[in-house]
Amino acid sequence: MQNIKTAFDNRKENFHRIRLQKDKLSKCGIKQTKMEISELYKIFTAHPIVTTDSRDCPEGSIFFALKGASFDGNKFAATALEKGCAYAVVDEKEYATDKRCILVDDCLHTLQQLARCHRRALGTRIIGITGTNGKTTTKELTAAVLGEKYNVLYTQGNFNNDIGVPKTLLRLTREHEIAVVEMGASHPGDIKTLVEIVEPDYAIITNVGRAHLQGFGSFEGVISTKGELYDFMRQRKSGCVFIDNENEHLKGIANGLELVKYGCSDAEGLFVNGRIVECEPMLHFAWRHADGNWNEVKTHLIGAYNVTNMLAAATIGLYFGVTPEQINHALETYTPSNNRSQLEVTADNRLIVDAYNANPTSMAAALTNFEAMHDGHKMAIIGDMKELGSVSHEEHQKIVNQLKTMPLEQVWLVGQEFEHCDTPDTFRLFENVNEVKETIKAGKPTGQYILIKGSNGTRLFELPELL
């Protein structure tokens, strides 16, 4: 087998394969020897586009043959090369049939370690973001604010898992001055794995709530897992953590960290404090730095609960030298997408569409916010909350109980979880979104202010175009 360095230095000579042997795995499962990864990194610097989809193969890119529950990327390596990839990284010997195949022990581990190598090579300042609710919105708001002054790379969509995070890092270039990387979790250890790839210089946990309890086991498991970001920052012994000063759960696990605080109060030591002006329906809030002048911002986001996301972005921007005027402009012009806190006005109704995700914490907050809105004709279409495990029935009943107290003309509950709850006769139950669609087609509600919220799996995002 050709020496990998010789093969790289003399690219005209094809090599049959490059075997990247890994040392004993570290706890996060991604450790390889420096020399082996450095040689692969040299190849990446010559071909700095990575793909994991054989249907999307830019000319000269590197294809990583990842595996999933129902697919094996190794089977598509030859196709990726045919479509224009310069190399294909595979982890099954039988598919290393082309001279451009690079055989490794595990494609995902190799992708992650390559990303960390790239992150270290560039040294870009990185802000790591996680949290139960609001992390994607905070990520986008923060990127918008920082974008007023810097060239910013940030996580696209929800690419916040063990595949999306390394792919985000591998998009870094020397032109980027700062990066905002979102990290998600559904099991203990997920954040630890991701932070050891990202190695953030700064960190923020938006909040902790009762979500993915089936994977975490308990609310305490959620706190512990999100806190793995704080654990990394303690080990780092540099950088700082941006924190919501009103969140007692976060304050309880933030000992020993350099904190930059924000919140809706006049507590001492706040870097930024804010207050809600109104929310009918768009959030209108004010913020200021320490004892400075107040800045009023009229946003395009629905929900009083979004004020902490706004304050987080303002705090981070101010910390990095973005002016108050630039911060205000970014926050005022940001428009939500992907069915997150969006207001849609149709010919027949006004809709609050928050159908991307739902958990007990975010659902209760959305209902509380909806109740505070002044309108005489309100209804709610509420979908199941997924991945709650043994507490699912209890948490869905709590939502039903909250709905009972609200002045709503109609309540539609969608999903099998609600079928087991004690619901009033006035509440309508639907097994799935298709039943809701048929009901709407038979007799559409009109003149209503409608909250649409549920987990993505309930597919309530299919309803707005019908209403």
N, C-alpha and C positions, 0 to 999 in steps of 0.2 A: 504493500500500500504506500503510495507516495506520501512524503512528508507534507503536512498541511501548509507549512510556511513556504516551502518550495513551490507548491501548487498555487499559492496566492501570488508570490513574487513573479512567477512566470505564468501568467494567465493563459498564454497561447497553448500551453500544455494542459490537456484535460486530465482530471483525476477521477478515479473510479468511485471513491467515496472518502469522506472525512469522518473518522470515528471520534466522537467527543465523549470520552469516558468521564464519568462523574466520580468525585470522592464520596465518602460517606455523607448522606443527606443531613443537612442541619435540621433543626426543629421545624423551620418553615418549609423544609423540603425542596430547596432550590440551590444548594451549594454545589459548585463545580470548581475545578482548579482554575486559577487566574489565567495561566498560559492558554489553556484550551478555549476559554471564553474569549480571551483577547484575540485569538486567531479568527474566531467566528466574527468578532466585532470588526476586524479589518475587512472582512467580506461585506458586512453590513454597511460600513462607511462608503464602500464603492457601489452598493445597491441599497440605498436607505429607505426603501419602501417595503413594508411587510404586509402580507395578506394571509388570511386564514380561510378564504372562500375561493374555491376554484372557479367560481363564476365571475370573480372580480380579480383579474390578474394583470395589473399594469406592467408594461414592458420593462424588463430588467428588475422586477421585484423579487422578493424572497417569499416562498410559500411555506407556511408551517402547517404540517398535517396533524391537526388536533383531533382528539376523539371526543365523542359525546355519547349520550345514552343510546342513541339510535343511528349513529354514523361513525365512520372511521376515515379520517382525512387522508390516511395513507393510500387509500384506494383511488384518490383523486390527484396524487402527486404527478403522475404522468400527464394528466390533462392540464394541470397548472403549467407545466413546462411547455407543453404544446401551445398554450395560449399566450405565452410571453414571459413567464417567470424565468429569471436567470438561474435560480437554485430552488430546490425543494428540500426542506428539512423533514425527514421521516424518522420514525422510531420502530419500524418493522423491517427487518432485513430483506424480506421477499419483495418489497416495493422499492428498494434501492437499486433499480435496474438501469438507471441512466447515469452517465458520467457527471451530471450536474446535481445528483442527489447527495445530501449530507446526512449520514446516519448517526443518530444520537440515541441515548437511552430513553429519553422522555421529552417529547416536543414541547409540552406546556412548561415544564421546568426550564428548559433551554430558552424559551421565549421570555420567561420571567427574568432569568439571570442576564440575558442579553439586554433587556430593558434597564436593569439596574446598572449594568456596565455603562450603558449610554448615558444614563442620568448622572453617573459619577464623572464621566468624561467631560460633559458640558458644564456641570456645576451650576446649573440654573437654579435660582431661588424658587422653592416649591412650597405652596401652601396646601396642606392636606386637610380635606373636609370629610367628616362623617356625621352620623346622627340618625335618629329614627325618622323624624319628620323635618322637612325643609332643607335637606342637604342639597338637593338638585337646584331648588330655587336660590338658595344662598350662593351656591357655586356660580350660577349664571349672573346673579346680581353683582357678586364680587368681581367676576371677569369683566362685566360691563363697566364697573367703576374703575378698576385698574386699567382697562383699555383706554381710558381717557388720557393716560400718560404713558403707558408702556405697551410694548408688543407682547401680548399675552397668549399663551396656550392654555386651553382648558378642556376638561372632559366633555366630549360630545354626547348628547342624549344621556342614556343611563349606562354608559360603558364604565361601570364602577366595580366590576368583579375581577376574578383572577385572570381573565383573558383581556377584558377591556382596559384595565389599568396598565398593564405592560404595553399594549398597543398605543395607548395615549402617550406614554413616555417615549416610545420610539418615534413619535411625530415631532419631538423636540428638535429644534435647529438652533444654531448659534445666534440667529436673529431674535429668538425669544428671550425677553428680559426677565420674565417671571411666569410661573405656571400654577394653575389652580386644579388640583387633582381630587376628584370625588372618589370615595371608597365606601362600598356597601358591604353589608354582612347579614347573614342569616343563620350562622352557626358560630359557636365559640371558636376563637382562633382565627377567624376570617380576617379581622383587622390586623392582627399581628403579622399574618402572612403578607398582606398588602403593604403595610408600612415598612417592612423589611425590604421590599422592592422599591418603593417610592423614596424612602428616607427623607421625609419632609423636613424643611427648615422651620416651618411655622405650622400651627395646627388649630383647628376649630371643630368642636363637637356641637352641632346645633342644639340638640336636646336628646333625651332618652325617653322612650315611650313603650307601650305594651304592643309590640309588633314582632312577628316571626317567633312567637312563643313556642311553637312546635319545635323549632330548631334550637332555640336558646334554652328551653326548659323552664325558664322563669323570668320575671322582670329583672331580678338580680343578675341573671345571665346576660340580659341585654346591657345593663350598666357595665358589667365586667368586660364584655366584648368591646363595646364602644370605648371603654377606658383603656384598651390596649394602645390607642393612639397617644394618650397621656403617658402611658408606661414608656413608650418609645422616646417621647420628648424628655423624660427624666433621664433616661440612659444617654441621650444625646448631650445633655448639659449645656445646651445653647439654644438660641431661638426663643420664641415665646408662644403662648397659647392665648387665643382670643376667646373670651368666655362671657356668657349671659349671666350677669351677676344675680339675677332673680331665680336662677335654676339651682335649687338646693342639691339635687342629685349630682350635678356636675361639680359644684363647689365641694361636695363631700369627697370627691376622688381627685381633686386638683392640688393636693398638698405638694409642696416642694417645687412648684412650677412658676415660671415668670408669667404673670397673668396681665392681660390687657382687657379691662372690663368694660362692658356696655350694659345698658338696661333702661327700663322705663321707671326710673325713680330718681331721687335726689341724693342717693347714697354717696358717701365720701369715696373718693378714689376711682370714680368712673371716668374712663377715657372719653366715652360718648354716652350721653343720656338722651332719652326721647320721650315723646308722649303722643297719644293718638288725638287728632283733632276731630275727625269724624270717619265714618265708614258706611256710606250710603249710596251705592254699595262699594265704591272704590275706596281703598285705604288712603286717607289723607293724614299725614303725620308730620311732626316737627322733631328736629334733632339739633344738638349742639355739642361742641367739644368743650369739656370741662365747664368753665363758667363763661364761655363765649356767647356769641349771639345765636339766636335761634334761626334755624333754616326750615322753612316749610316746604313739603314735597307732596304733590298730588300724584299718586301712582296709578298704574293700570292693573293693580292686583286687588282681588277681592279677599276680605278676611282680616279682621283685627289681628289674628295670630301671625300674619305676615310682617308685623312691625319688627319683631325680633330679627327676622331675616334681613330686613332693610337696615336695621341698626348694625348688624354684623358686617354687612358690606360697607357701610359708611365708616365703621371703625377700622376695618382693614385698609380701606382706601386712604383714610387720614393718616394711618400709621406709616404708609408707604409714600406719603407726600403728595397725594392727590388733593387738589384744592377743594374747599366746600362747594364752590360754584360748579366744578367738574363733577363732583359727587352728586349734587342735586340734578344736574342734567342727565347723568346716567340712570339714576333711579326713576326720574320722571318719564324717560323715554323707553324704559324697558317694558316689553310686552310679553306676557306669558304665552306658552304654547304647550302642546302635548297634554291637553285636557287637565291642566293644573290651574285651579283658581281663575278660570276664564268666565267672562260674562259674554253671553251670546244673545242677541236680540233677534228673534224671528218675526215673521208676519203675525204670529198668534200668541207668542209667549216670550218672557224673559227667562233665560236659563243661567244658572250658576253651574258650570261644568267642572267637576273635580273628580273625574272618573279614572285617573291614572292609577291611584292606589288608595288603600284605606286600612286603618288599624284602629283599635279602640280610642287611642289618644287623638288622632287626627279627626276621627268621625265625631267625637264629642265636641271638639273645638269647632268643627264646621257647623254642627247643629246649633251650638250656642251663638255663633256669629250670625247664622241665618235667622234665628229667633229675634235677634236685636234689630234686624232690618225692618223698617216700617213699610208695610204693604198689606193691603186688605185681603189679597187673594194669593195665598201661598200653599204650595204642596211640595212633598219630598218624594223622590224616587231613590231608594236606598238599597244597595247591593251587599251581598255577603262580604265579610272580612275574612281573608284566607290565612292559613298557616298559624292558627291560634291553639291548635292541639287540644289538650284536655279542658282548657278554660273557654273554649269557643262558645258553648251554649251560654255560659254565664255572661260573657262579654256581649253577645248579641242581645240577650235579654236586657242588659243595661241600656243598650241603645234604644230598644223598644220602649223601655220605661221613660227615657228622656223624650222620645217622640210623643208619648202620651200627654206630656205636660205642655206641649207646644201648640199654639193656635194655628193649626194647619187645616186646610179644607180637605185635603186628600193626602194619604200616605200609602205609597206602593212599596212593598218589600220584595226584593228579588233574590232568589236563591234558596237552597234547601236548608241552610242553617236557620233561617227565620221560621221555617215551617214547624219547628219544635218549640218555638217561643210562645209565651202567653200573650196573645195580641188581641186588641179590641175588635169587635165585629166590623167596625168602620175601616180597618186597615185591610188593604187588598194584598193577597199573597200570590206571587208568581214563581214558578219553579225555575225559570230561566228568562233571559232577555228576549228570546223568540216569542214567548207568550206576551210579553209587554208590547212588542212590536205589533202583534195581531190586535191587541186591545186598542192601541193608538190608531191603527188603520180603521178600526170599526167606529171609533169615536174619539177624536183627538181632544185633549184638554185645551181650552183657550182662555186667554186673559189671565194666565197664572204666572206667578213668580216661582220657578221650579228649581230646587236644589237636586242635582244629580251626583251622587257620590257612592263609590263602591270599589272594591279591589278590581284590578285590571282584568282578572279572570272572569268576572261577571259580565264583561263586555258592554257596560252601560254607555261607553263612548259611542256606540252605534245609534243611540237614541236621539241626540240633538237634531240631526237632519230630518227626523220625523216629527219633531215638535215645533 
